[in-house]
Amino acid sequence: MAKYGNITFSGKSGEKYCFQAWPLGTRFKSLGAVYFVTKRAFKNRTYDRACHEAVYIGQTGNLADPFGTQSQLDCFEKHGANCVCVFAVDTEELRLAVEQDLLAAHSTSCNG
């Protein structure tokens, strides 16, 4: 599957994180990352820019694993999720910090 492009999300701290946007069904190699599941849409067809509606923010030590439990995956589907944005981060400590920074700044449909 082809990458859509890059998107920057800001955390509550003001830090900006550059994510790579991919179709939700993309299979990834084993890689530690923070991921942002979104509903990607083009609200204005005259512009070639997608907007992303926040569905879920998480982190994993292995992107090759599923992005959530069955109930979370059902929630993604219910909210029209079609994109996963990936920010590669090696260490768990940093992944957790980035995840918390983003969760503090973005309201999501499927996080707790």
Stockholm file with secondary structure:
# STOCKHOLM 1.0

chainA/1-112         MAKYGNITFSGKSGEKYCFQAWPLGTRFKSLGAVYFVTKRAFKNRTYDRACHEAVYIGQTGNLADPFGTQSQLDCFEKHGANCVCVFAVDTEELRLAVEQDLLAAHSTSCNG
#=GR chainA/1-112 SS CCCCEEEEEECTTSCEEEEEEEETTCCCCSCCEEEEEEEEECSCTTSCCCEEEEEEEEEESCTTSCSSCHHHHHHHHHTTCCEEEEEECSCHHHHHHHHHHHHHHCCCSSCC
#=GC SS_cons         CCCCEEEEEECTTSCEEEEEEEETTCCCCSCCEEEEEEEEECSCTTSCCCEEEEEEEEEESCTTSCSSCHHHHHHHHHTTCCEEEEEECSCHHHHHHHHHHHHHHCCCSSCC
//
